[in-house]
Amino acid sequence: MAKIANIDLGDFPLLLAPMEDVSDPPFRALCKKHGADLMYTEFISSEGLIRDAAKSLQKLDIYEYERPIGIQIFGSELEPMMESARIVEQTNPDILDINFGCPVKKVACKGAGAGILQDIPKMVRLTEAVVKSTNLPVTVKTRLGWNDETKFIVDVAEKLQDVGIQAISIHGRTRKQMYKGEADWSLIAETKNNPRLHIPVFGNGDIDTPQKALEYKNRYGVDGVMIGRASIGYPWIFREIKHFLKTGENLPPPQMEERVDAALEHFEMGLEWKGRKLGVVEMRRHYGNYFRGIRDFKEHRIRLVTEDDPNAVRDLLHQVKEKYGSFEFA
């Protein structure tokens, strides 16, 4: 049974990874509907929060049906991170998460995200300061290390536990790898098997099928898995994994009507939450996955990712349902 503080997540929880411009409220609503046990917001800049930057403040939006929900922050300086923790607490999430894993240059090169993996003592000080700044349970998302020479995650996890974090999610790559190559879960398992560690350890990286989720559960002994890229445009990954873990059988994939209905629901929520322009533009990254594998779909895909008028997008999605309704996804 995985627990973060007094939050019971069940026997083998499935977590939605925090993804910039992806894991927003519209997308999270779909993932929750299809079985995500714990979700995190997009990461929020501590500097942006304390400056009252509109985009950062909007990312604090959470809803009762999402619970348990964690808000994730990132930064490299103690005072802004401590102040951000206090701001986050006022919005009443269940968990506060610290991003020590983002590999993107503009974040990492400022010493935030995965950049802090070059300075472990600072990482520990920063974490301790955040823990002391809030009554919320604090969790951490991180990577194995900065590069192959600095894979200190077993020791790092222990140090972070000692200053008060209550769970850790580990992406099985270094910052240098970005998202290339295969994720290495052996050090995630070693972290989990450290006899001094008693907090939940969640594994992240390359979980894209129910079979792999079960295999990694059994092979590496983690408390749960965090799913990122495999969920983009495919929130059904959570229900498929749960069904397979329970029965050993594959659920049939969602067919065209369900895919179009989900895309429309996602689209409408995006318009409501982000406004017309961003709602249209930021939905575009999802269409490829919603309709992956359809033969002769290129023309419709191009129109979906270039159309600016919401009514025209709605019409296109209804046309897709009508034209490809008999297409069978395997």
C-alpha positions in Angstrom: 0.0 0.0 0.0 1.6 3.3 -1.1 1.0 6.3 1.1 2.3 9.8 1.0 1.8 11.2 4.5 -1.9 10.3 5.2 -2.8 10.0 1.5 -3.6 6.4 0.6 -2.8 5.8 -3.0 -3.7 2.1 -3.2 -1.5 -0.9 -3.9 0.3 0.2 -7.1 -0.7 3.7 -8.0 -0.4 5.2 -11.5 0.8 8.8 -11.5 0.5 11.4 -14.2 3.8 13.1 -14.7 4.0 16.9 -14.7 4.5 18.0 -18.3 4.9 21.6 -19.4 2.0 22.7 -21.6 0.4 19.2 -21.4 -0.7 18.3 -17.8 -3.1 21.2 -17.5 -6.6 20.9 -16.0 -8.3 19.8 -19.2 -5.8 17.0 -19.8 -5.8 16.0 -16.1 -9.6 15.7 -16.1 -9.4 13.1 -18.8 -6.5 11.2 -17.1 -8.4 11.2 -13.8 -11.5 9.9 -15.6 -9.6 7.0 -17.0 -7.8 5.9 -13.9 -4.8 8.2 -12.9 -4.4 7.8 -9.1 -2.2 10.9 -8.4 -1.6 13.8 -10.8 0.8 16.7 -10.7 0.3 20.2 -12.3 2.7 21.5 -14.9 5.8 22.8 -13.2 5.5 26.4 -11.9 8.4 28.8 -11.7 9.0 30.0 -8.1 10.3 33.3 -9.5 7.1 33.6 -11.6 4.9 32.9 -8.5 6.5 35.5 -6.3 6.3 38.1 -9.2 2.6 37.3 -9.6 3.2 36.3 -13.2 -0.2 35.5 -14.8 0.9 32.2 -16.4 2.4 30.9 -13.2 -0.6 31.9 -11.1 -3.0 30.2 -13.6 -1.1 26.9 -13.2 -2.2 26.9 -9.5 -5.8 26.1 -10.7 -6.9 22.8 -9.2 -10.3 21.2 -8.8 -11.9 19.0 -6.2 -12.5 16.1 -8.6 -8.7 15.9 -9.2 -7.8 14.9 -5.7 -5.3 13.8 -4.7 -3.4 16.5 -6.7 0.1 17.8 -6.3 1.4 21.2 -7.4 4.9 21.2 -8.7 7.4 24.1 -8.4 10.9 24.7 -9.6 13.7 27.2 -8.9 17.3 27.4 -7.7 17.2 30.0 -4.9 16.1 29.4 -1.3 13.9 32.5 -0.6 11.8 32.3 -3.8 11.3 28.6 -3.3 10.3 29.1 0.3 7.9 31.9 -0.6 6.4 29.8 -3.4 5.8 26.9 -1.0 3.7 29.3 1.2 1.8 30.6 -1.9 1.1 27.1 -3.0 -0.2 26.1 0.4 -2.9 28.7 0.2 -4.4 27.0 -2.8 -4.8 23.8 -0.7 -3.4 21.0 -2.9 -2.7 17.6 -1.3 1.0 17.6 -2.1 3.8 20.0 -3.0 6.3 18.6 -5.4 9.8 20.0 -6.3 11.0 19.6 -9.8 14.7 18.5 -9.8 14.4 16.7 -13.1 13.6 19.1 -16.0 16.4 18.8 -18.5 15.4 21.8 -20.7 18.4 24.1 -21.1 16.6 27.4 -20.1 15.8 25.7 -16.7 18.8 23.5 -16.1 21.4 26.0 -17.0 20.0 28.4 -14.3 20.6 25.7 -11.7 17.0 24.7 -11.4 15.3 21.4 -12.5 17.9 18.8 -13.3 20.6 21.6 -13.1 20.7 21.2 -9.4 22.0 17.7 -9.8 25.4 19.3 -10.2 25.2 20.6 -6.7 23.8 18.0 -4.4 24.4 19.9 -1.1 22.4 22.8 -2.5 19.7 20.4 -3.6 19.4 19.1 0.0 19.4 22.6 1.5 16.8 23.8 -0.9 14.6 20.8 -0.2 14.9 21.2 3.6 14.0 24.9 3.3 10.8 24.0 1.3 9.8 21.3 3.7 10.1 23.7 6.6 8.1 26.4 4.8 4.9 24.4 4.4 2.6 22.0 6.2 2.0 20.1 3.0 3.7 16.8 2.4 6.6 17.5 0.1 7.7 15.1 -2.7 10.5 15.3 -5.3 10.8 14.4 -9.0 14.3 13.9 -10.2 16.7 12.0 -12.4 19.5 9.5 -11.9 22.1 12.3 -12.0 23.5 15.0 -14.3 25.5 12.6 -16.4 26.9 9.1 -16.3 29.6 10.1 -13.8 27.1 11.6 -11.3 24.5 8.9 -10.8 24.2 9.4 -7.1 20.5 8.9 -6.8 20.6 6.2 -4.1 22.5 8.5 -1.8 20.5 11.6 -2.9 17.1 9.9 -2.1 18.3 9.0 1.3 19.5 12.6 2.0 16.2 14.0 0.8 14.3 11.6 3.0 16.4 12.7 5.9 15.3 16.4 5.4 11.7 15.5 5.2 10.4 14.5 1.8 7.6 11.9 1.8 8.0 10.3 -1.6 10.3 10.4 -4.6 9.7 9.9 -8.3 12.8 9.0 -10.3 13.2 9.3 -14.1 15.6 6.6 -15.2 17.8 8.9 -17.3 20.5 11.5 -16.6 20.1 15.1 -17.6 22.7 14.6 -20.4 20.5 11.9 -21.9 17.5 14.2 -22.1 14.8 11.7 -23.4 17.1 9.7 -25.6 18.1 6.1 -25.2 16.4 3.6 -22.9 15.6 4.5 -19.3 17.7 2.6 -16.8 15.6 1.4 -14.0 18.3 -0.6 -12.2 19.3 2.4 -10.0 15.6 3.1 -9.3 15.4 -0.4 -8.0 18.5 0.1 -6.0 17.0 3.2 -4.4 13.9 1.4 -3.6 15.8 -1.5 -2.0 18.0 0.7 0.1 17.2 -0.6 3.6 17.4 3.0 5.0 14.7 4.3 2.7 11.1 4.0 3.9 9.3 6.6 1.6 7.6 5.5 -1.6 9.7 5.3 -4.7 7.9 5.8 -8.0 9.6 4.9 -11.3 9.3 7.0 -14.4 10.6 6.5 -18.0 9.4 4.4 -21.0 6.2 2.9 -19.5 4.1 2.9 -22.6 2.2 -0.5 -22.4 0.3 -2.4 -19.7 2.8 -5.3 -20.2 5.7 -3.1 -19.4 4.0 -1.7 -16.4 3.6 -5.2 -15.0 7.1 -6.3 -16.0 8.7 -3.2 -14.3 6.5 -3.6 -11.2 7.7 -7.2 -10.7 11.3 -6.7 -11.8 12.1 -3.5 -10.0 9.7 -3.5 -7.0 8.8 0.1 -7.2 5.7 1.4 -5.3 4.1 2.7 -8.4 4.8 4.2 -11.8 4.7 7.7 -13.2 3.5 8.0 -16.8 4.3 11.0 -19.0 4.7 10.9 -22.8 2.6 7.7 -23.3 -0.4 9.5 -21.9 -0.3 12.5 -24.4 -3.4 12.2 -26.5 -4.0 8.8 -24.9 -5.4 9.1 -21.4 -6.7 5.5 -21.7 -3.2 4.2 -20.9 -4.2 4.4 -17.2 -7.3 2.2 -17.4 -5.5 -0.2 -19.7 -2.7 -0.7 -17.3 -5.1 -1.1 -14.3 -7.1 -3.7 -16.2 -4.0 -5.7 -17.2 -2.6 -5.6 -13.7 -5.9 -6.9 -12.3 -6.8 -9.5 -15.0 -3.7 -10.2 -17.1 -5.9 -9.3 -20.1 -5.6 -6.4 -22.6 -8.6 -4.1 -22.8 -9.6 -3.4 -26.4 -8.3 0.0 -27.5 -10.7 2.9 -27.7 -12.4 3.1 -31.1 -13.1 6.1 -33.2 -16.2 7.4 -31.5 -14.6 7.4 -28.1 -11.4 9.0 -29.4 -13.3 11.8 -31.1 -15.5 12.4 -28.0 -12.4 12.6 -25.8 -10.7 15.0 -28.2 -13.8 17.2 -28.3 -14.1 17.1 -24.5 -10.4 18.0 -24.1 -10.8 20.8 -26.7 -13.9 22.3 -25.1 -12.3 22.3 -21.6 -9.1 23.9 -23.1 -11.1 26.7 -24.7 -12.9 27.4 -21.4 -9.7 27.3 -19.3 -7.2 29.0 -21.6 -9.3 31.1 -23.9 -9.9 30.8 -27.6 -6.4 31.3 -29.0 -4.4 29.1 -26.6 -7.2 26.6 -26.3 -6.9 25.9 -30.1 -3.1 26.1 -30.4 -2.2 23.9 -27.4 -4.6 21.2 -28.3 -2.7 20.5 -31.5 0.0 18.5 -29.9 -2.6 15.9 -28.9 -4.3 15.1 -32.2 -1.4 12.9 -33.5 -1.8 10.5 -30.6 -5.6 10.6 -30.5 -5.7 9.4 -34.1 -2.5 7.5 -34.4 -2.5 4.6 -36.8 -5.3 5.7 -39.1 -4.5 5.2 -42.8 -4.8 8.2 -45.1 -5.3 10.6 -42.3 -2.6 13.1 -43.2 -5.0 15.7 -44.8 -7.2 15.7 -41.7 -4.2 16.0 -39.4 -2.8 18.9 -41.3 -6.2 20.7 -41.1 -6.6 20.0 -37.4 -3.1 21.5 -36.6 -3.5 24.6 -38.7 -7.2 25.6 -38.2 -7.6 28.6 -35.9 -11.4 28.8 -35.7 -13.0 26.7 -32.9 -16.1 25.9 -34.9 -14.1 24.7 -37.8 -12.1 22.4 -35.5 -15.3 21.0 -34.1 -16.6 20.4 -37.6 -13.3 18.6 -38.5 -13.5 16.3 -35.5 -17.1 15.4 -36.4 -16.0 14.7 -40.0 -13.3 12.4 -38.7 -15.9 10.5 -36.6 -18.1 10.1 -39.6 -15.5 9.3 -42.2 -13.4 6.9 -40.1 -16.1 5.5 -37.8 -15.6 2.0 -39.1 -11.8 2.1 -38.7 -10.7 -0.6 -36.2 -7.8 0.2 -33.9 -5.8 -2.9 -33.0 
